[in-house]
Amino acid sequence: MTRLLFAVLSIVTVLTLTACTNINGASKSATSLTSFLGFSELPDWYVRSKYSYPDSKWIDNDFGSPIHYRDIGEGPVVVLLHGEISSLHTWDKWIETLSQDFRVIAIDLPGSGLTSAPHCLSDPADTCAENLTLHYIQHTFEYFIEDLKLDKFSLVGSSYGGYLSALYALDHPQKLDKLILISPLGYQQEVPWILNYVTASGMDVLNRYFQPATVISTIVDDFYSSSENIKRVNLDRYIHLAQSDGAHASNVYQLKRVRQLMEQGMLFDMSEVITPTLVMWGKSDNWGSPEHATRWEEALSDAILVKYPFSGHALMEESPTESVADAIAFITDEPLPSIEGLGTGGTFTINDAMQDFDKEALFGPSSDEDATDEAATEDSHADQEGEETLMDDSPE
């Protein structure tokens, strides 16, 4: 009877979400019918074999849960923190560029990616999503930094990871060179309807046991400025990682933290963050609130804001080339291409920009033009004097 009730509820949920999400994409990305309807989770061996990297590394946190991360490249250290219902895979394009000149470290936070749900303290073989508190995540990240013996680095955080990054900057300013926040959460805002659906009283219990793939595809739709920009490979990844062992319950706890932050707002004073900060925001953000971009810039003691007109919440996926170029420029104290209008990849130079200026309107006539004008005036005076002399010498 219980199974039948869950089946009916699952079908109703799928039909409810049909008009609001990419149901076709969700059905193609799901590994089976039970996965699509949200009854089953994927085994760790499958998810890890499909989404591990050749350079994937693992380290246990203080609670005995293995943490997945990547550590690639050499140079100044840059640490990347993903947001909710995401993973370090979201930084693939950034890592590809950054690792040419930096040592890049990206972590799958507890409850996300290949790290997946936290293990129980009493039975490490089992998962306990209820351990997924803000303190648990902060503690895991702080000791991750200590275990890797990182003394100084630049920190980049997206969405809820941006909020975590701001908290870290507040508590450990001596550790950071630069701080980059991509569409960070933190201010009170309207809660997306799918977030209400997953976390509302009663529904939160239901979603721990069955979670249709359309729930995740709806969230991903909100991460992008347009569902047409979502690549199949990215949607596959989001859905598969959100259906790993213990992920259904972890997703609920993650999203409950996000909802609480959206409803109540952060409780710290951002003016106390002294690290130089770059705030990046997509103007077509459907998950966060683009109006908060200026509030972050004004509240932080030392901040620069860059807005991307055609991007949504997941800037690193929709505009990887432009956003990583700005990040590198900020970290290295160079002019930001998006602000300076210089483009990326060296294809647009200052000389190119100067060609569009009306120099005479801005600076007046050039010195060459002045010299020509003066010579013409002198010739005119000489001609006039010659005419006067001829007139004086002419017979009366």
C-alpha angles and dihedrals in degrees: 000000000000092000091050091050091051090048092053092046091048093052091047090051093050091049091047092053094043094089093046106045147037095275091166091056092046092052092050094046096048113095094218143358091265089050091050091050091046101243098118138049127212120250118250093241091060096046094045094047090051100042107029119109127224086247096044113139134191134208129173119239122221090273096057098256117133112239119209119218145151125229112185138155134019134262134051110005122251119184120200126206120190126210135243121313087009140096143209087276088079087074097056096115092043092050091050090058101033095049091066090072106009141052101246123200120186123180134199101224120222111285093024142086118343091338086066124167118358116256121245117259091220094047116018090191090067130063125238111193090179088073088068098105129145089252091052092052094044092048092049093051096044092052091043087060090048094047090053089048094232110171100173131012146140115255126213122189133178128206108320086003086058089055090049090049092052090050090050091049089052093052100035109030091150090064098056134080096178137358123213120189120192114198090325121198119227112108126083112268144155110290114237110248094239089056088054090049094053098041106033116120109280094010090070089061092046093049092055089066103035128017119172118222087241089071090064095040089053091053091047089051087059091049090061130062088231132009087228088071094059111105117218092236091056094048090049090053095048092050097043095048090046089056099050122123109305092359097121092065092038091054091054093050091046092051093045089058090049092049091050090052092048092049100041104024126218121310101215133084109248092201085075090066101098099177114110104258137200115202115201122190138173113225090215094056109150097176103046126031117265089202088069093065094083091043090058092047093050095043097051115082095227114019143143122200126211122183125199111209100203101038136087136205097307098062094162089061102037099038105018097149097050096040097047091047089056091046093052092047091051094048092048095043094245127137111280110246094217093053098038093046092231097129124218136282095035094281096122123050138187089254088056090051093048091057089068093055123097093228095185092053091048102039107012125242117340121250091254091054090047091052091049091049091049092049091049090050092050091050089049091051091047091052090048092050090048091052090050091050092051090050091051092050095047118106117260 
